[in-house]
Amino acid sequence: MVWSSVRRPLTVLGVLLLSLAASAAIAACGTQASDPPATLRTGTPGRPIPSGFVGLSTEIWAIPQFAGEDPDALNPAFEQLVRNLAPGQQPVIRLGGDSTDWTWWPVPHTREPLGIRYTLTPLWLQITKAFVKATHARLILGINLEANSRRLAGVEARQLVSGLGASSVRALEIGNEPELYGSYGWYRTASGHEVPGRSRGYSELDFENDFAAFSKTLPSVPLAGPSTGSPTWEAQLGNFLRREPRIGVATVHAYPLKHCVATNHVTIGEVLANSSSEGLAARVAPLVAIAHAHRLPLRIDEINSVSCGGQRGVSDTYATALWSLDTLFALARAGVDGVNIHTPPRSINQMFTVTEADGAWHVYVHPVYYGMLMFAQATPPGSRLLRVASSSAGGLSTWATLGRDGTRRVVVINKDTHATRSVVVDAPMGAGTATLELMRAPSITATTGITIGGQGFGADTSTGQL
């Protein structure tokens, strides 16, 4: 085998994407010849990365805030930003989160439950339907379980499916993180007392019984669940899937780092640590095996770097761009079938800040999106992961894909926050050309100034294009 190496500098905090024509020599990046090379293996590529692998998760009430309130004049920048993540594919968008159990469709002759904070309307349906049409998206839709009313859930689900069209619904997801129902308040009384949605001690078996009962009231579309982020409940995933024949997609949640109380202090170093990317994927891999044994896809339909809205100065910085890129590759290698990064509006770890003035839309694109976009560029439809032999020293992560057209794409991520790293990437010699693209930022804590191939979204974008 003949090999070729070419050197280029990879600066601190940089990401390198090399796109190589079939059998082309590969470029390399670095400043020190002594560093071990990353070598593409020529063995059988992995399975194709599933269509619609990267998607968004957001709250049910957020769609009008992101897309606008006029179904005939939606926010074109937001639409394009969604399309960017699944070019030539149908993006999978999950509408749920906390709002799953805080939302209802008004039921005739029924008083609004005390835990309801958002009411679905025909206008919401029109806006969401127009958004789905513009982006060709399919939706995972949260259905209220915590209200503990099968009638309420049935009315909500039927209105959503009939209003949006069954073909637009990937699945109905009953409830959101039910492991918390007995521990946290669903609403507060006038005196400030928290009232949980279920009694203390609400168990995974209780949830399975509720899920089975509620599923009987829902339209004939696939269901999703168990929508849990609890390791204890995830251990019962096989039992849940055995009991629920209508499940079309197994869903779990995954946050590598927690910031739900003031004492949970998260650092950038923790976000960039392998435990937050490859370690997270290793924890999810057994769930993938369980779902696949039941011939079901496993989707992490709620994930971000830091839970509970994030931590300022960490989950709103360029570090999350490196995290999202590295983590998406790690989860794809673990066999996960799809990932929805959660972006609740007005949170620290939101993906977009949308403003509208005099009919003009402007979107500030937060750092985490840049990593997702670079993943989409490195994994066009039908791409397969290639094995890479590389050194993990120096905070480097290396990934490679093989496209349908034979193009190899290599991603090298420098997560070392202090040093420029030297990298040599070797591949078989042959005819063809290579192109190089860098993702960079002024610093690891940057919130602006991020570029991919020298282009960015600037202070805001009205087009959704770099």
C-alpha positions, 0 to 999 in steps of 0.5 A: 500500500502506498501512502501520502501525507501533506501537512497543514496547521490545525490551530488551537480549538480548530476542527478540520474537515477533509473531503477526498475524492475516491482513493485520493491522497489525504491532506494532513494538518500539524506543525510537528512531524513527531505526532502519531498519524491518524490512519484510515482503515480499508476494512468494511465501512459501518452501516449507513448513518440513518436518514434524518439522524440530526434533528431538533427538540424543542417545546411545543409552544416554541414553534410560533416563536421560532417560525412566526405566527403567520402560517402564510409568512413563516420565518425563512431563516429558521426553515433554512437552518432546520433544512441545513441539518438534514440536506436531501432528507426529512428532518425529524423534529421532536416537540415535547420536553416539559411542555408535553405535560403542560399542554392540552387541547381544550376538551368540551365540558372539561375544566382546564387541569391545574397543571396546564400552562399552554393551550393548543389552538387551530392557529398553532396547527396551521403554523406547525403544518406550514412549517412541516410542509416547508421543511419536509419534517416529520414530528415526534409529538409529546402527548400529556400523560401527567394530567392523568386523563385518557380523554384529554390525551385522546382528544389532544392526539386526534386533533394533532394527527388530523390537523397535521396529517398522519404522514407528518407524524413520526410518532406520538410520545406519551409523557415526558420523563415520567420518572420525575412525576412523583418527585417534582411539582406539576403545579403550585397551589395559591399558597405555593405548595407543589403538587406532583402529578403522581404519588411518591413512589410512582414506578416504572411498572406504574408508568407501563400500566399508564402507557398501555391504558393511554395508548388505547385512546390514541390514533393508529400511528406509531408511538414513542417511549419511554422518554426517560433519562433515568438509568434505573428506568432505562434498565427496564427498556426491554420489558417496556418494549415487550409490553408495548407492540405499538412502539415505533421508536424507542426514545431516551434522554441523555445529558452528560452534565447536570446543572439543575441546582446552584451547587452543580457547577459545570466547567468547559473542561468537563464539556470537552472531556471524552466522558461527555461524548464517547463516554456518553455513547458507551452508556447508551450503547446497551440501550441501542442493542435492546431496541435493535433486538426488538427491531426498533430504532433507538432515538435520543430525542432530548440531549444537550451538553448541560441539563436544566437549561444549561450554565452561562459561560459554558453551554453557550460557548464555542465549547458546545460546537466541539461537543456536539460535533464529537458527540454526534459521531460517537453516538452514530458509531454506537448505533444510535438511530437519531439525535434531537438536540434540545433548544428551549427558547430563552434558555442558556443552551438554546440554539437560536434567538429569533427576532422580528421587526417590520416583517424582517426576521433575524436569527442569532445562531448559537455555537452548538449549531455550528458543530451540528452543521459541520456534522451534516457536511461530513455525513451526506445522505448514505454516508458510512463511518470508516474506522480510524486508527489514531492517537487519542493523546492531546485532546484530539478526536478523529472521525471519517466517513465514506460517501455514496460517491466514494468520497472520504471525509475526515474530521479532526477535532482539537479539544485541547484548550491550550495548545496547537496540535500536530496531526498527520492523516494517512490514506491510500494514494490514488487519483483525485483531489482533496479539499480542506475546511476549518471550523474556528473561533476566537476562543473556547469561550466565544459566543460569536465569531465562529466560522466554517470554511471562513464563513459564519452567520454573523451577529444574525442571519435573515437567510439561514445560510452561511 
